[in-house]
Structures are given as C-alpha cells and as structure tokens.
Amino acid sequence: DWSPASVIDEQVELIRQQVGDKKVICGLSGGVDSAVAAALVHKAVGDQLTCVFVDHGLLRQDERTQVENDYVDATGIRLVTIDASEQFLGQLAGITDPEDKRKAIGHEFIRTFESAAADLVLEARETAADGSGEEIEFLVQGTLYPDVVESGGGSGTANIKSHHNVGGLPEDLQFKLVEPLRALFKDEVRAIGRELGLPEVIVSRQPFPGPGLGIRIIGEVTKDRLDTLRKADAIVRAELTAAGLDAEIWQCPVVLLADVRSVGVQGDGRTYGHPIVLRPVSSEDAMTADWTRLPYELLATISNRITNEVEEVNRVVLDVTSKPPGTIEWE
Ligand code: XMP
C-alpha cells in the first residue's frame, strides 16, 4: 500500500544501496522536488551529501536569500551557493528557440555542478590528513514522473519539452544520477516532504521551473529583460499573496513578450513597450491544467501596478488557455 512512510523507507534503502559510502552532491533549486530529494538522501547517507544552489541569474526577486535561509534553517544540510549568472547569460546569448534555451541551461547546470564537485574535492584534499579527496560520483536530482513523461521518456510519448534535468542533460554526463522521486507526482512528493518534517513554506511552495525566468522571456534572454520580468513577477506574486490566493492556484507564470511591442499612451506621451502575460493555472499534477478565474478587481490591480511601476511594459494580457492545448509555461 502507498504511504509516504513506506516510500521513504524504500527509497532510503535504495539510495544506500546505490551510493554506498561515496560522496554525493544535490542541486537545490528552491523548489519542492529538489528539497524533498535532498532530504531523502540526507536521511539515507547523512553528511556524504552536499547541496549546491546555483544562482543562474534567472531567479525571481529575493529567491536566492529565501532558499539560503529557509532550507538551511530547516534541515541543517551543508549548502554551497554558486554565482554562475555570467556563465548562464553567456550561454544564452543569441538563443531564441525554446528547446535550444532548455538545452543550454541544462548543460550549464551540469557544468556548474561539475566544477562545484571539483572544488569540494580540492577542499577535502586540503583538510584530509593523507591529502586524499575522493571524487564525487553521484548527482541527486528531484526529477518527477511528469518531467520524464514530457521530456519524451515515458513509453510512447512525444517530446513536448525537454525538462532541464531530463532531456536537457549533456550526453557526456559524468555523474551517476540519484533520482528518488522519478516515479512520483507532485502531491505525493509534498506528502513525503511533510512526513520528513520539512517546513510548510518549502513543502507547499508553488512550482517554479529549473530553467527559471529563462523560459518566461519570449525572445533572447538578456540582463535588462530579466530585470523587467523580475519586477513584474514580484508585483504579481505580492498581489496574489495579499489576496490570499496562493493555496488556490497551482502556479502563475508571468511571461515577458520581449520580441513584441505595442503602442500605448501614458501621460501625454506615446509609449512603445512590451506586453506581460499572466498565466494563472489550477492543476492537480501539472499534466493537465485549467486557467484560474482570478477576480477582476485583482486583475485590475495587478495590471495597474505593472504598467505604472515597470517602465518597459505598457500592456498586461491574460492567458485563458487550458492544458492541453497550451502547456503551463510558454516555452
Ligand atoms: P508545462 O509547461 O510542461 O509545465 O505544462 C509543467 C510543470 O513543469 C514545470 N516545468 C519545469 N520544471 N524543469 C523543471 O524543474 C523544467 O525544465 C520545467 N519545464 C516546466 C512547470 O513550471 C509546470 O509546473
């Protein structure tokens, strides 16, 4: 019978068998999946685990400090933060195709984990009495069943989009993967996280994709565009929270149509700015979704605030497409 406790026992045993006494790193994204995967591995092999949080420059406002605080406070797991935003932006320069972006981001994640692992080995050598530092063979990922299916990994399924941690991996991957959540859906992962004692702020957090804001800018990803989207996104999140709707919606991607411009008027001047798309969705498992009927007054507040406070944006539009035929993210 399925219960969070039985899955935990089973996975802890499997992780111990797979990893033995070797060292492991885990990419932590701030989301539920990687947090629960890390907590399971920590339960299984304790201090053999080091978590790595990659700041790829595609994060939302305040996200980095939030992860550093919430996660370390809650678990005491060793966390290394790496600022890799220059590298990620460099790899994304000139790319507009969604799959190319996803692959560039997936590859850069792995390159960053490799260099983090190399640094940890060097550090271990410096402190080891005999100067030995063991290579890190294993990488933990919070891959879920839907990530595998949508990346074309399920039987008979098409590749809808390459999730950064599945179809976006480089072919010459050196790490062996530890993926204890690969057969599970998000609600099951949340139940396991609660059973493991992770705090509610982590467990009930809305999904945010590993490739971050990089797949919410339609067009090339640049620093200026990221700054614009970050401002709009922060407004949307603040207003949804203030309206008490966080638990009701699955997630609300905010998308910048960076290659689209429209004419507007502000004060007595013409504007020629970009649209922001609101994509609030309701879902059980992200495999299907419906658009959330947000109150009109809330939509009006969000629209007014974004067009007043974010200079480059002069129009706010609402995505009223279910999944299928739309996907949740635009890329
Ligand atoms: P789609 O856009 O496929 O999204 O309907 C389904 C769910 O998956 C999230 N998502 C991702 N999560 N890496 C992730 O960790 C990815 O590459 C990725 N792509 C989409 C999306 O936010 C939604 O919750």
Residues whose N, C-alpha, C, O or C-beta is under 5 A from the ligand:
A	BS01	XMP	S162 H163 H164 P207 F208 P209 G210 P211 A286 T327 I328 E329
